[in-house]
Amino acid sequence: MFARINGVCLHYRHEPAPGRPVLVFINSLGTDFRIWQDVADTLAGEFGFLFYDKRGHGLSELGDAPVSIETYAADLAGLLDHLGIERATLCGLSIGGLIAQSLYRTKPGLVEKLIFCDTAAKIGTAQMWNDRIEAALSAGIASFADGVMEKWFTPDFHQHRDAELNGYKAMLSRQLPAGYAAACAAIRDADYSAAAPAIAVPTLVVVGDQDGSTPPDLVRGLADAIPGARFEIIAGAGHIPCVEQPEALSALIAGFMTSHYGGRR
C-alpha cells in the first residue's frame, strides 16, 4: 500500500492483529522491507506488523534531498499516525536503528520498547560515508555491491546460498542512487551517543557474530550505554540476521516481547 506522508509517497505493508502488540520493522541501508519476510513468517499470528520502505528506498519516493535521520523518523511518525498506531515496538536494522533512536528521542510516547539490530549510536566515519556517496552517484551502487555483500553475509552464506546472495545483491544495486546517497549522508551526520543513556523503555540489542558493517564490539557499546538493555550475539550471521538467521532472530524477538506481554498464545 501507499500513503503520502510529509510530502512523499511511502510504500508500506500493515498487518494488524487486534489486541496484540505492534512490531514496526525499519530497514537497513540499500534494502527494502522484503528483508523481514522470513521473520514475519516465523512470528505470524503473534504480533501486528508494519513494514515500510524509508524514503528513497524500495518503492518510496525520495522527495527533496538532503534528508537527515530526523527526517526519516518524522516520516515514520507520520505513517504511524496515518494508520492510527498509537504505540509500537520499533525493530530497526543498521540505519533503521538510528531512525528508531531518533523517533524515541523526539516522540517517546509512540515507543513501547526498542529492538536494535546491528546498529550503534554512531556508525562509520565522515570520510567513509563521503567516499560511498561519491561512488554511488558517479559509478553507481553496483560498483561496490560485491564489497557490501561481504559485510552483509558470512562466508558460509556466500558458499551455500548463492541464489539468495545474487538476489540481495540485485536488491542493493537497484536502489535509487540519490536515495542511497541521501541515506549515507544522514548516517554520516547522525550521532545519538548522548541520547542513548536516556532510553527508558525495555531494549534488546542484537548483532551477527560476523557483522562486517557494525561489528559486535560497536553494537555492544550501544547496549552498554542504555540502562538495562539486553545484548545478544547471533551465531552464523553477518549484518543482516533477518535474512541469514531469521529463526534465531525471531526467537530473540518473541522472547523479548512476550517476557513483558504475558507469554505466547
C-alpha positions in Angstrom: 0.0 0.0 0.0 1.0 3.6 -0.4 0.5 6.8 1.7 1.6 10.4 1.2 3.5 11.4 4.3 5.4 14.6 4.8 5.1 15.3 1.0 6.5 11.9 -0.2 4.8 8.7 -1.2 5.8 5.9 1.2 5.3 2.2 0.4 4.2 0.0 3.3 2.5 -3.2 4.4 0.4 -3.2 7.5 -0.8 -6.4 9.1 -2.8 -5.5 12.2 -3.5 -8.1 14.9 -6.2 -6.6 17.3 -5.2 -7.0 20.9 -1.6 -7.9 20.1 1.4 -5.6 20.4 2.6 -4.0 17.1 6.1 -4.5 15.7 7.4 -1.9 13.3 10.4 -3.1 11.1 12.8 -0.4 9.9 15.1 -1.5 7.1 18.8 -1.2 6.6 20.7 0.9 4.0 20.2 -0.3 0.5 17.3 -2.7 1.2 13.5 -2.8 1.1 11.1 -4.3 3.5 11.3 -7.8 1.9 14.3 -8.5 4.1 11.9 -9.1 7.0 9.8 -11.7 5.3 11.2 -14.8 7.0 10.9 -13.2 10.4 7.3 -12.2 9.6 6.5 -15.8 8.6 8.0 -17.2 11.8 6.2 -14.7 14.0 2.9 -14.7 12.1 -0.1 -14.5 14.4 1.9 -13.4 17.4 2.0 -9.7 16.8 0.8 -7.0 14.5 3.3 -5.9 11.9 4.2 -2.7 10.0 6.8 -2.9 7.2 7.7 0.1 5.1 10.3 1.4 2.7 12.0 4.6 4.0 12.1 7.5 1.6 14.4 7.0 -1.4 14.4 3.2 -1.0 12.2 0.4 -2.4 9.0 1.9 -3.9 9.1 5.0 -1.7 9.8 8.4 -3.2 12.9 10.4 -2.1 11.4 13.9 -2.1 13.7 16.8 -1.7 17.2 16.0 -0.6 19.1 16.4 1.6 17.5 14.5 4.4 18.5 13.6 8.0 17.8 10.8 10.3 15.3 13.1 11.9 13.5 13.3 8.5 13.2 9.6 8.4 11.9 9.5 11.9 9.3 12.2 11.2 8.2 10.1 8.2 7.7 7.1 10.4 5.8 9.1 13.0 3.5 10.4 10.2 2.9 6.9 8.9 2.0 5.6 12.4 -0.4 8.5 12.8 -1.9 7.8 9.3 -2.5 4.1 10.4 -3.8 5.0 13.8 -1.0 3.2 15.6 -0.6 5.0 19.0 2.2 2.9 20.4 4.6 0.2 19.0 7.8 -1.7 19.4 10.4 -0.5 16.9 12.8 -3.0 15.4 15.5 -1.1 13.5 18.4 -2.7 11.5 21.5 -0.5 10.9 20.2 2.9 9.7 16.9 1.6 10.9 18.3 1.6 14.5 19.3 5.2 14.1 15.8 6.1 12.9 14.4 4.3 16.0 16.7 6.2 18.3 15.6 9.4 16.7 11.9 8.7 17.0 12.3 7.7 20.6 14.2 10.9 21.3 11.5 13.1 19.6 8.3 11.2 20.3 8.9 8.7 23.2 5.2 8.3 23.8 5.0 6.3 20.5 7.5 3.7 21.6 6.6 0.7 23.7 10.0 -0.9 23.5 13.1 -1.0 21.2 14.9 -3.7 19.3 18.2 -2.7 17.8 19.7 -5.0 15.2 23.3 -4.5 14.0 23.4 -0.8 14.7 25.0 1.8 17.0 24.6 5.3 18.3 27.1 6.4 15.6 28.1 4.4 12.6 31.3 4.9 10.5 33.3 8.0 9.7 32.6 11.0 7.6 35.3 10.1 5.1 33.9 6.6 4.7 30.4 7.9 4.0 31.6 10.6 1.7 33.5 8.1 -0.3 30.4 5.9 -0.5 28.3 8.8 -1.6 30.7 9.7 -4.4 30.8 6.1 -5.6 27.1 5.7 -5.6 26.5 8.9 -7.6 29.4 8.6 -10.0 30.0 4.9 -10.7 26.7 3.5 -9.4 25.8 1.2 -6.5 26.7 -1.9 -8.5 30.3 -0.8 -8.5 30.7 -1.6 -4.8 27.9 -4.1 -4.3 30.3 -7.1 -4.0 32.1 -5.5 -1.2 28.9 -4.7 0.6 27.8 -8.4 0.3 31.0 -9.4 2.1 29.9 -7.3 5.1 26.3 -8.2 4.9 26.7 -12.0 4.8 29.1 -14.7 6.2 31.4 -16.8 4.0 29.1 -19.7 4.6 26.2 -17.8 3.1 28.3 -16.9 0.1 29.3 -20.5 -0.3 25.9 -22.3 0.2 23.2 -19.7 -0.6 24.3 -18.3 -4.0 20.8 -17.7 -5.4 19.9 -15.6 -2.3 23.2 -13.8 -2.4 22.6 -12.8 -6.0 19.1 -11.7 -5.1 20.1 -9.4 -2.3 22.9 -8.0 -4.4 20.3 -7.1 -7.0 18.1 -5.5 -4.3 21.0 -3.3 -3.3 22.1 -2.5 -6.8 18.6 -1.5 -7.9 18.1 1.1 -5.2 17.8 4.7 -6.3 21.4 6.1 -6.2 20.2 9.5 -5.0 18.1 7.8 -2.2 21.1 5.7 -1.2 23.4 8.7 -1.1 20.9 10.7 0.9 20.8 7.9 3.5 24.6 7.7 3.6 24.7 11.4 4.4 22.1 11.0 7.1 24.1 8.3 8.7 27.3 10.3 8.4 25.7 13.2 10.3 24.0 11.2 13.0 25.3 10.7 16.5 23.0 9.6 19.3 25.7 8.8 21.8 24.5 11.4 24.2 20.9 10.3 23.9 21.4 6.6 24.4 21.7 6.7 28.2 18.2 8.4 28.4 16.4 5.5 26.8 14.0 4.3 29.4 12.0 1.6 27.7 12.8 -2.2 27.5 15.5 -2.6 24.9 17.0 -5.6 23.1 20.3 -5.2 21.2 21.4 -7.9 18.8 24.3 -8.3 16.3 25.6 -11.0 14.0 28.8 -12.5 15.2 30.4 -11.9 11.8 28.9 -8.4 11.0 31.4 -6.5 8.9 29.5 -3.2 8.9 28.7 -2.8 12.6 31.0 -5.2 14.4 29.8 -6.8 17.7 32.0 -4.6 19.9 30.5 -1.5 18.3 27.0 -2.7 18.8 27.8 -3.8 22.4 28.7 -0.2 23.0 25.2 0.8 22.3 23.8 -1.8 24.6 26.2 -0.8 27.4 25.0 2.8 27.1 21.3 2.0 27.5 20.3 1.3 31.1 19.1 -2.3 31.5 19.5 -3.2 27.8 19.8 -6.9 26.9 22.6 -7.7 24.5 22.7 -10.9 22.3 25.1 -12.1 19.6 23.6 -14.3 16.8 25.9 -17.0 15.6 26.4 -17.5 11.9 25.2 -14.1 10.9 26.7 -11.0 9.2 25.0 -7.6 9.1 21.5 -8.9 8.0 20.5 -11.6 10.5 16.8 -11.3 9.5 17.9 -12.9 6.2 20.8 -15.1 7.3 19.4 -16.4 10.7 15.7 -15.5 10.8 14.7 -18.2 13.2 17.4 -17.2 15.7 16.4 -13.5 15.5 12.7 -14.3 15.6 13.2 -16.4 18.8 15.0 -13.5 20.4 12.3 -11.1 19.4 9.5 -13.3 20.6 11.2 -14.0 23.9 11.8 -10.3 24.5 8.3 -9.3 23.5 6.5 -12.0 25.5 8.6 -11.5 28.6 6.8 -8.2 29.0 3.4 -9.0 27.4 2.5 -12.2 29.3 3.5 -15.1 27.2 2.8 -16.6 23.8 -0.6 -17.9 22.8 
